[in-house]
């Protein structure tokens, strides 16, 4: 008699999801959150570490990742300027710290 035939193992890959917390273009930390205020039709994108903030008008077809993209674009064009803060003194993501 022959052996029982083995079943082929099914490999399941997890579905990729859109992130909810993003990387800050100023400080490089993964701490940027997007808050939708549907009552006032405003969207606030804010870094929890360095305090970099951007405000946009709410568009119903946009997802939070789209507002993050607009936030990064405005930062790199110079429309959003990081506030000088005493609590955060780290280098930006593209700057290098002088080490001695």
N, CA, C and O atoms as a Tinker XYZ file with bonds, in Angstrom:
   400  protein
     1  N      0.834000   -1.170000    0.000000    73     2
     2  CA     0.000000    0.000000    0.000000    64     1     3
     3  C      0.891000    1.249000    0.000000    63     2     4     5
     4  O      2.005000    1.249000    0.523000    81     3
     5  N      0.373000    2.270000   -0.585000    73     3     6
     6  CA     1.123000    3.507000   -0.673000    64     5     7
     7  C      0.848000    4.427000    0.507000    63     6     8     9
     8  O     -0.113000    4.238000    1.253000    81     7
     9  N      1.685000    5.397000    0.656000    73     7    10
    10  CA     1.485000    6.368000    1.730000    64     9    11
    11  C      0.422000    7.375000    1.337000    63    10    12    13
    12  O      0.055000    7.530000    0.173000    81    11
    13  N     -0.043000    8.038000    2.355000    73    11    14
    14  CA    -0.987000    9.122000    2.126000    64    13    15
    15  C     -0.250000   10.312000    1.522000    63    14    16    17
    16  O      0.883000   10.601000    1.908000    81    15
    17  N     -0.861000   10.977000    0.614000    73    15    18
    18  CA    -0.227000   12.100000   -0.057000    64    17    19
    19  C     -0.257000   13.332000    0.839000    63    18    20    21
    20  O     -1.295000   13.665000    1.411000    81    19
    21  N      0.902000   14.018000    0.963000    73    19    22
    22  CA     0.976000   15.205000    1.819000    64    21    23
    23  C      0.303000   16.372000    1.135000    63    22    24    25
    24  O      0.398000   16.539000   -0.081000    81    23
    25  N     -0.388000   17.188000    1.941000    73    23    26
    26  CA    -0.994000   18.408000    1.404000    64    25    27
    27  C      0.068000   19.471000    1.271000    63    26    28    29
    28  O      0.994000   19.547000    2.079000    81    27
    29  N     -0.067000   20.277000    0.267000    73    27    30
    30  CA     0.874000   21.367000    0.061000    64    29    31
    31  C      0.590000   22.467000    1.072000    63    30    32    33
    32  O     -0.559000   22.860000    1.273000    81    31
    33  N      1.650000   22.960000    1.706000    73    31    34
    34  CA     1.506000   23.986000    2.722000    64    33    35
    35  C      1.185000   25.332000    2.068000    63    34    36    37
    36  O      1.876000   25.753000    1.141000    81    35
    37  N      0.156000   25.996000    2.542000    73    35    38
    38  CA    -0.238000   27.292000    1.997000    64    37    39
    39  C      0.516000   28.387000    2.740000    63    38    40    41
    40  O      0.447000   28.483000    3.965000    81    39
    41  N      1.239000   29.213000    1.982000    73    39    42
    42  CA     1.987000   30.316000    2.565000    64    41    43
    43  C      1.146000   31.573000    2.442000    63    42    44    45
    44  O      0.801000   31.992000    1.337000    81    43
    45  N      0.818000   32.169000    3.569000    73    43    46
    46  CA     0.012000   33.388000    3.561000    64    45    47
    47  C      0.912000   34.582000    3.805000    63    46    48    49
    48  O      1.682000   34.623000    4.765000    81    47
    49  N      0.797000   35.541000    2.922000    73    47    50
    50  CA     1.563000   36.771000    3.078000    64    49    51
    51  C      0.652000   37.829000    3.667000    63    50    52    53
    52  O     -0.481000   37.998000    3.218000    81    51
    53  N      1.143000   38.547000    4.676000    73    51    54
    54  CA     0.297000   39.595000    5.253000    64    53    55
    55  C      0.115000   40.743000    4.261000    63    54    56    57
    56  O      1.033000   41.095000    3.520000    81    55
    57  N     -1.087000   41.319000    4.263000    73    55    58
    58  CA    -1.373000   42.438000    3.373000    64    57    59
    59  C     -0.656000   43.679000    3.876000    63    58    60    61
    60  O     -0.575000   43.921000    5.080000    81    59
    61  N     -0.138000   44.461000    2.936000    73    59    62
    62  CA     0.528000   45.705000    3.303000    64    61    63
    63  C     -0.534000   46.753000    3.579000    63    62    64    65
    64  O     -1.518000   46.872000    2.849000    81    63
    65  N     -0.319000   47.507000    4.641000    73    63    66
    66  CA    -1.270000   48.537000    5.045000    64    65    67
    67  C     -0.611000   49.903000    4.961000    63    66    68    69
    68  O      0.608000   50.030000    5.069000    81    67
    69  N     -1.434000   50.915000    4.768000    73    67    70
    70  CA    -0.937000   52.288000    4.751000    64    69    71
    71  C     -0.610000   52.676000    6.190000    63    70    72    73
    72  O     -1.437000   52.468000    7.078000    81    71
    73  N      0.583000   53.238000    6.445000    73    71    74
    74  CA     0.946000   53.584000    7.820000    64    73    75
    75  C      0.124000   54.743000    8.366000    63    74    76    77
    76  O     -0.452000   55.524000    7.609000    81    75
    77  N      0.079000   54.842000    9.687000    73    75    78
    78  CA    -0.654000   55.926000   10.351000    64    77    79
    79  C      0.290000   56.903000   11.024000    63    78    80    81
    80  O     -0.105000   58.027000   11.335000    81    79
    81  N      1.525000   56.499000   11.254000    73    79    82
    82  CA     2.547000   57.371000   11.824000    64    81    83
    83  C      3.702000   57.409000   10.828000    63    82    84    85
    84  O      4.140000   56.373000   10.328000    81    83
    85  N      4.190000   58.624000   10.544000    73    83    86
    86  CA     5.152000   58.814000    9.477000    64    85    87
    87  C      6.467000   59.382000   10.012000    63    86    88    89
    88  O      6.568000   59.735000   11.187000    81    87
    89  N      7.476000   59.466000    9.136000    73    87    90
    90  CA     8.795000   59.977000    9.499000    64    89    91
    91  C      8.836000   61.486000    9.266000    63    90    92    93
    92  O      8.398000   61.973000    8.224000    81    91
    93  N      9.361000   62.212000   10.238000    73    91    94
    94  CA     9.453000   63.668000   10.156000    64    93    95
    95  C     10.586000   64.065000    9.213000    63    94    96    97
    96  O     11.687000   63.526000    9.320000    81    95
    97  N     10.334000   65.007000    8.281000    73    95    98
    98  CA    11.413000   65.437000    7.385000    64    97    99
    99  C     12.444000   66.323000    8.082000    63    98   100   101
   100  O     13.541000   66.514000    7.557000    81    99
   101  N     12.113000   66.868000    9.255000    73    99   102
   102  CA    13.025000   67.757000    9.981000    64   101   103
   103  C     13.943000   66.985000   10.923000    63   102   104   105
   104  O     15.165000   67.120000   10.850000    81   103
   105  N     13.362000   66.181000   11.805000    73   103   106
   106  CA    14.173000   65.510000   12.825000    64   105   107
   107  C     14.457000   64.044000   12.513000    63   106   108   109
   108  O     15.327000   63.452000   13.153000    81   107
   109  N     13.759000   63.436000   11.557000    73   107   110
   110  CA    14.023000   62.057000   11.175000    64   109   111
   111  C     13.387000   61.011000   12.070000    63   110   112   113
   112  O     13.614000   59.817000   11.876000    81   111
   113  N     12.602000   61.430000   13.040000    73   111   114
   114  CA    11.940000   60.488000   13.947000    64   113   115
   115  C     10.609000   60.028000   13.345000    63   114   116   117
   116  O     10.000000   60.743000   12.549000    81   115
   117  N     10.173000   58.845000   13.727000    73   115   118
   118  CA     8.881000   58.328000   13.269000    64   117   119
   119  C      7.809000   58.797000   14.254000    63   118   120   121
   120  O      7.365000   58.044000   15.122000    81   119
   121  N      7.405000   60.066000   14.096000    73   119   122
   122  CA     6.496000   60.652000   15.080000    64   121   123
   123  C      5.527000   61.656000   14.474000    63   122   124   125
   124  O      4.960000   62.464000   15.209000    81   123
   125  N      5.316000   61.637000   13.172000    73   123   126
   126  CA     4.386000   62.575000   12.535000    64   125   127
   127  C      3.009000   61.936000   12.480000    63   126   128   129
   128  O      2.840000   60.837000   11.952000    81   127
   129  N      2.021000   62.643000   13.034000    73   127   130
   130  CA     0.650000   62.153000   13.010000    64   129   131
   131  C     -0.217000   63.109000   12.204000    63   130   132   133
   132  O      0.060000   64.306000   12.132000    81   131
   133  N     -1.267000   62.568000   11.602000    73   131   134
   134  CA    -2.196000   63.350000   10.794000    64   133   135
   135  C     -3.550000   63.311000   11.484000    63   134   136   137
   136  O     -4.102000   62.236000   11.720000    81   135
   137  N     -4.091000   64.498000   11.811000    73   135   138
   138  CA    -5.393000   64.580000   12.475000    64   137   139
   139  C     -6.381000   65.265000   11.549000    63   138   140   141
   140  O     -6.123000   66.359000   11.048000    81   139
   141  N     -7.522000   64.610000   11.323000    73   139   142
   142  CA    -8.576000   65.154000   10.478000    64   141   143
   143  C     -9.651000   65.774000   11.365000    63   142   144   145
   144  O    -10.197000   65.104000   12.242000    81   143
   145  N     -9.955000   67.043000   11.143000    73   143   146
   146  CA   -11.016000   67.741000   11.869000    64   145   147
   147  C    -12.147000   68.004000   10.881000    63   146   148   149
   148  O    -12.151000   69.016000   10.180000    81   147
   149  N    -13.108000   67.080000   10.837000    73   147   150
   150  CA   -14.180000   67.161000    9.838000    64   149   151
   151  C    -15.166000   68.282000   10.118000    63   150   152   153
   152  O    -15.825000   68.763000    9.196000    81   151
   153  N    -15.282000   68.709000   11.367000    73   151   154
   154  CA   -16.201000   69.804000   11.693000    64   153   155
   155  C    -15.711000   71.130000   11.096000    63   154   156   157
   156  O    -16.497000   71.882000   10.519000    81   155
   157  N    -14.414000   71.410000   11.237000    73   155   158
   158  CA   -13.837000   72.655000   10.733000    64   157   159
   159  C    -13.235000   72.517000    9.336000    63   158   160   161
   160  O    -12.716000   73.487000    8.785000    81   159
   161  N    -13.303000   71.315000    8.764000    73   159   162
   162  CA   -12.759000   71.027000    7.432000    64   161   163
   163  C    -11.264000   71.358000    7.354000    63   162   164   165
   164  O    -10.809000   71.952000    6.377000    81   163
   165  N    -10.504000   70.973000    8.384000    73   163   166
   166  CA    -9.057000   71.203000    8.440000    64   165   167
   167  C     -8.334000   69.899000    8.751000    63   166   168   169
   168  O     -8.887000   68.990000    9.370000    81   167
   169  N     -7.089000   69.834000    8.309000    73   167   170
   170  CA    -6.218000   68.695000    8.597000    64   169   171
   171  C     -4.937000   69.241000    9.200000    63   170   172   173
   172  O     -4.343000   70.172000    8.656000    81   171
   173  N     -4.504000   68.669000   10.322000    73   171   174
   174  CA    -3.273000   69.094000   10.980000    64   173   175
   175  C     -2.271000   67.950000   10.939000    63   174   176   177
   176  O     -2.563000   66.833000   11.365000    81   175
   177  N     -1.084000   68.248000   10.420000    73   175   178
   178  CA     0.013000   67.282000   10.378000    64   177   179
   179  C      1.070000   67.812000   11.331000    63   178   180   181
   180  O      1.553000   68.932000   11.164000    81   179
   181  N      1.441000   66.999000   12.349000    73   179   182
   182  CA     2.326000   67.501000   13.403000    64   181   183
   183  C      3.312000   66.436000   13.837000    63   182   184   185
   184  O      2.963000   65.265000   13.982000    81   183
   185  N      4.562000   66.866000   14.045000    73   183   186
   186  CA     5.595000   65.982000   14.585000    64   185   187
   187  C      5.551000   66.079000   16.105000    63   186   188   189
   188  O      5.507000   67.178000   16.658000    81   187
   189  N      5.563000   64.946000   16.773000    73   187   190
   190  CA     5.509000   64.928000   18.225000    64   189   191
   191  C      6.832000   65.225000   18.892000    63   190   192   193
   192  O      6.857000   65.528000   20.085000    81   191
   193  N      7.946000   65.150000   18.157000    73   191   194
   194  CA     9.255000   65.372000   18.743000    64   193   195
   195  C      9.695000   66.820000   18.585000    63   194   196   197
   196  O      9.974000   67.498000   19.574000    81   195
   197  N      9.757000   67.300000   17.335000    73   195   198
   198  CA    10.291000   68.645000   17.094000    64   197   199
   199  C      9.203000   69.709000   16.971000    63   198   200   201
   200  O      9.523000   70.897000   16.943000    81   199
   201  N      7.934000   69.326000   16.896000    73   199   202
   202  CA     6.844000   70.291000   16.871000    64   201   203
   203  C      6.562000   70.904000   15.515000    63   202   204   205
   204  O      5.802000   71.869000   15.439000    81   203
   205  N      7.141000   70.387000   14.436000    73   203   206
   206  CA     6.886000   70.884000   13.096000    64   205   207
   207  C      5.418000   70.640000   12.756000    63   206   208   209
   208  O      4.930000   69.518000   12.886000    81   207
   209  N      4.709000   71.691000   12.321000    73   207   210
   210  CA     3.270000   71.602000   12.114000    64   209   211
   211  C      2.876000   72.185000   10.767000    63   210   212   213
   212  O      3.435000   73.186000   10.318000    81   211
   213  N      1.904000   71.543000   10.129000    73   211   214
   214  CA     1.333000   72.051000    8.886000    64   213   215
   215  C     -0.173000   71.870000    8.926000    63   214   216   217
   216  O     -0.673000   70.879000    9.457000    81   215
   217  N     -0.898000   72.837000    8.360000    73   215   218
   218  CA    -2.359000   72.782000    8.339000    64   217   219
   219  C     -2.831000   72.873000    6.889000    63   218   220   221
   220  O     -2.337000   73.689000    6.111000    81   219
   221  N     -3.795000   72.019000    6.541000    73   219   222
   222  CA    -4.317000   71.963000    5.183000    64   221   223
   223  C     -5.836000   71.941000    5.225000    63   222   224   225
   224  O     -6.433000   71.617000    6.251000    81   223
   225  N     -6.461000   72.288000    4.099000    73   223   226
   226  CA    -7.913000   72.177000    3.967000    64   225   227
   227  C     -8.268000   70.716000    3.700000    63   226   228   229
   228  O     -7.548000   70.005000    2.999000    81   227
   229  N     -9.393000   70.282000    4.273000    73   227   230
   230  CA    -9.829000   68.895000    4.133000    64   229   231
   231  C    -10.416000   68.669000    2.745000    63   230   232   233
   232  O    -11.306000   69.402000    2.313000    81   231
   233  N     -9.912000   67.648000    2.047000    73   231   234
   234  CA   -10.447000   67.213000    0.765000    64   233   235
   235  C    -10.929000   65.784000    0.958000    63   234   236   237
   236  O    -10.145000   64.931000    1.375000    81   235
   237  N    -12.201000   65.492000    0.666000    73   235   238
   238  CA   -12.758000   64.169000    0.983000    64   237   239
   239  C    -12.059000   62.985000    0.310000    63   238   240   241
   240  O    -12.079000   61.880000    0.853000    81   239
   241  N    -11.448000   63.187000   -0.849000    73   239   242
   242  CA   -10.850000   62.043000   -1.534000    64   241   243
   243  C     -9.443000   61.722000   -1.057000    63   242   244   245
   244  O     -8.909000   60.668000   -1.405000    81   243
   245  N     -8.822000   62.603000   -0.265000    73   243   246
   246  CA    -7.460000   62.375000    0.209000    64   245   247
   247  C     -7.445000   61.483000    1.442000    63   246   248   249
   248  O     -8.339000   61.545000    2.286000    81   247
   249  N     -6.408000   60.652000    1.526000    73   247   250
   250  CA    -6.137000   59.825000    2.691000    64   249   251
   251  C     -5.079000   60.540000    3.537000    63   250   252   253
   252  O     -4.459000   61.484000    3.047000    81   251
   253  N     -4.848000   60.126000    4.791000    73   251   254
   254  CA    -3.803000   60.754000    5.610000    64   253   255
   255  C     -2.414000   60.727000    4.968000    63   254   256   257
   256  O     -1.630000   61.656000    5.161000    81   255
   257  N     -2.104000   59.683000    4.213000    73   255   258
   258  CA    -0.786000   59.604000    3.567000    64   257   259
   259  C     -0.643000   60.700000    2.507000    63   258   260   261
   260  O      0.472000   61.157000    2.256000    81   259
   261  N     -1.730000   61.129000    1.884000    73   259   262
   262  CA    -1.674000   62.208000    0.896000    64   261   263
   263  C     -1.347000   63.534000    1.565000    63   262   264   265
   264  O     -0.576000   64.332000    1.032000    81   263
   265  N     -1.933000   63.768000    2.733000    73   263   266
   266  CA    -1.639000   64.999000    3.476000    64   265   267
   267  C     -0.194000   64.995000    3.972000    63   266   268   269
   268  O      0.450000   66.043000    4.019000    81   267
   269  N      0.314000   63.824000    4.338000    73   267   270
   270  CA     1.723000   63.724000    4.742000    64   269   271
   271  C      2.628000   64.075000    3.564000    63   270   272   273
   272  O      3.633000   64.764000    3.740000    81   271
   273  N      2.282000   63.612000    2.375000    73   271   274
   274  CA     3.063000   63.931000    1.186000    64   273   275
   275  C      3.076000   65.424000    0.900000    63   274   276   277
   276  O      4.112000   65.982000    0.538000    81   275
   277  N      1.921000   66.076000    1.062000    73   275   278
   278  CA     1.853000   67.531000    0.876000    64   277   279
   279  C      2.692000   68.246000    1.929000    63   278   280   281
   280  O      3.343000   69.249000    1.637000    81   279
   281  N      2.675000   67.727000    3.150000    73   279   282
   282  CA     3.443000   68.282000    4.262000    64   281   283
   283  C      4.947000   68.224000    3.965000    63   282   284   285
   284  O      5.656000   69.208000    4.171000    81   283
   285  N      5.427000   67.088000    3.488000    73   283   286
   286  CA     6.841000   66.931000    3.165000    64   285   287
   287  C      7.226000   67.840000    2.002000    63   286   288   289
   288  O      8.296000   68.448000    2.023000    81   287
   289  N      6.366000   67.940000    0.990000    73   287   290
   290  CA     6.653000   68.812000   -0.154000    64   289   291
   291  C      6.763000   70.267000    0.272000    63   290   292   293
   292  O      7.667000   70.980000   -0.163000    81   291
   293  N      5.836000   70.708000    1.128000    73   291   294
   294  CA     5.882000   72.098000    1.594000    64   293   295
   295  C      7.105000   72.350000    2.474000    63   294   296   297
   296  O      7.652000   73.453000    2.462000    81   295
   297  N      7.539000   71.350000    3.232000    73   295   298
   298  CA     8.740000   71.508000    4.055000    64   297   299
   299  C      9.971000   71.678000    3.171000    63   298   300   301
   300  O     10.804000   72.547000    3.430000    81   299
   301  N     10.090000   70.862000    2.140000    73   299   302
   302  CA    11.275000   70.918000    1.280000    64   301   303
   303  C     11.291000   72.160000    0.391000    63   302   304   305
   304  O     12.367000   72.598000   -0.017000    81   303
   305  N     10.133000   72.739000    0.081000    73   303   306
   306  CA    10.114000   73.979000   -0.694000    64   305   307
   307  C     10.313000   75.198000    0.189000    63   306   308   309
   308  O     10.524000   76.296000   -0.326000    81   307
   309  N     10.253000   75.036000    1.504000    73   307   310
   310  CA    10.494000   76.138000    2.430000    64   309   311
   311  C      9.236000   76.856000    2.883000    63   310   312   313
   312  O      9.325000   77.889000    3.546000    81   311
   313  N      8.063000   76.333000    2.540000    73   311   314
   314  CA     6.811000   76.962000    2.971000    64   313   315
   315  C      6.508000   76.686000    4.436000    63   314   316   317
   316  O      5.832000   77.480000    5.090000    81   315
   317  N      7.002000   75.567000    4.955000    73   315   318
   318  CA     6.858000   75.234000    6.372000    64   317   319
   319  C      8.255000   75.330000    6.981000    63   318   320   321
   320  O      9.173000   74.619000    6.572000    81   319
   321  N      8.401000   76.210000    7.955000    73   319   322
   322  CA     9.696000   76.432000    8.586000    64   321   323
   323  C      9.647000   75.895000   10.012000    63   322   324   325
   324  O      8.723000   76.216000   10.759000    81   323
   325  N     10.632000   75.078000   10.402000    73   323   326
   326  CA    10.620000   74.560000   11.776000    64   325   327
   327  C     10.850000   75.679000   12.782000    63   326   328   329
   328  O     11.692000   76.555000   12.580000    81   327
   329  N     10.087000   75.634000   13.867000    73   327   330
   330  CA    10.228000   76.638000   14.929000    64   329   331
   331  C     11.455000   76.303000   15.758000    63   330   332   333
   332  O     11.713000   75.135000   16.051000    81   331
   333  N     12.211000   77.326000   16.136000    73   331   334
   334  CA    13.368000   77.109000   16.995000    64   333   335
   335  C     12.862000   76.823000   18.399000    63   334   336   337
   336  O     12.174000   77.646000   19.003000    81   335
   337  N     13.205000   75.663000   18.905000    73   335   338
   338  CA    12.711000   75.238000   20.207000    64   337   339
   339  C     13.899000   74.921000   21.112000    63   338   340   341
   340  O     14.911000   74.387000   20.659000    81   339
   341  N     13.767000   75.252000   22.382000    73   339   342
   342  CA    14.829000   74.963000   23.344000    64   341   343
   343  C     14.841000   73.498000   23.735000    63   342   344   345
   344  O     15.885000   72.963000   24.106000    81   343
   345  N     13.672000   72.833000   23.654000    73   343   346
   346  CA    13.607000   71.446000   24.091000    64   345   347
   347  C     14.194000   70.485000   23.060000    63   346   348   349
   348  O     14.638000   69.396000   23.423000    81   347
   349  N     14.205000   70.865000   21.781000    73   347   350
   350  CA    14.765000   69.997000   20.750000    64   349   351
   351  C     15.965000   70.686000   20.123000    63   350   352   353
   352  O     15.838000   71.779000   19.571000    81   351
   353  N     17.132000   70.051000   20.205000    73   351   354
   354  CA    18.338000   70.640000   19.645000    64   353   355
   355  C     19.083000   69.663000   18.750000    63   354   356   357
   356  O     20.267000   69.862000   18.477000    81   355
   357  N     18.408000   68.602000   18.284000    73   355   358
   358  CA    19.066000   67.614000   17.451000    64   357   359
   359  C     19.235000   68.094000   16.025000    63   358   360   361
   360  O     18.590000   69.058000   15.614000    81   359
   361  N     20.107000   67.424000   15.256000    73   359   362
   362  CA    20.294000   67.811000   13.866000    64   361   363
   363  C     19.100000   67.394000   13.021000    63   362   364   365
   364  O     18.375000   66.470000   13.390000    81   363
   365  N     18.889000   68.058000   11.899000    73   363   366
   366  CA    17.838000   67.679000   10.969000    64   365   367
   367  C     18.207000   66.382000   10.271000    63   366   368   369
   368  O     19.302000   65.860000   10.479000    81   367
   369  N     17.334000   65.870000    9.471000    73   367   370
   370  CA    17.574000   64.581000    8.822000    64   369   371
   371  C     18.699000   64.679000    7.788000    63   370   372   373
   372  O     19.395000   63.693000    7.545000    81   371
   373  N     18.888000   65.852000    7.176000    73   371   374
   374  CA    19.916000   66.002000    6.168000    64   373   375
   375  C     21.172000   66.689000    6.701000    63   374   376   377
   376  O     22.155000   66.826000    5.972000    81   375
   377  N     21.152000   67.115000    7.941000    73   375   378
   378  CA    22.310000   67.751000    8.536000    64   377   379
   379  C     23.129000   66.699000    9.274000    63   378   380   381
   380  O     22.605000   65.661000    9.679000    81   379
   381  N     24.408000   66.976000    9.443000    73   379   382
   382  CA    25.251000   66.057000   10.208000    64   381   383
   383  C     25.734000   66.760000   11.460000    63   382   384   385
   384  O     26.044000   67.951000   11.435000    81   383
   385  N     25.796000   66.033000   12.534000    73   383   386
   386  CA    26.268000   66.584000   13.796000    64   385   387
   387  C     27.788000   66.533000   13.817000    63   386   388   389
   388  O     28.387000   65.554000   13.372000    81   387
   389  N     28.407000   67.580000   14.329000    73   387   390
   390  CA    29.862000   67.606000   14.457000    64   389   391
   391  C     30.263000   66.764000   15.650000    63   390   392   393
   392  O     29.836000   67.007000   16.779000    81   391
   393  N     31.087000   65.777000   15.380000    73   391   394
   394  CA    31.554000   64.899000   16.454000    64   393   395
   395  C     33.037000   65.112000   16.637000    63   394   396   397
   396  O     33.799000   65.135000   15.670000    81   395
   397  N     33.439000   65.265000   17.866000    73   395   398
   398  CA    34.868000   65.478000   18.164000    64   397   399
   399  C     35.409000   64.327000   18.952000    63   398   400
   400  O     36.590000   64.318000   19.300000    81   399
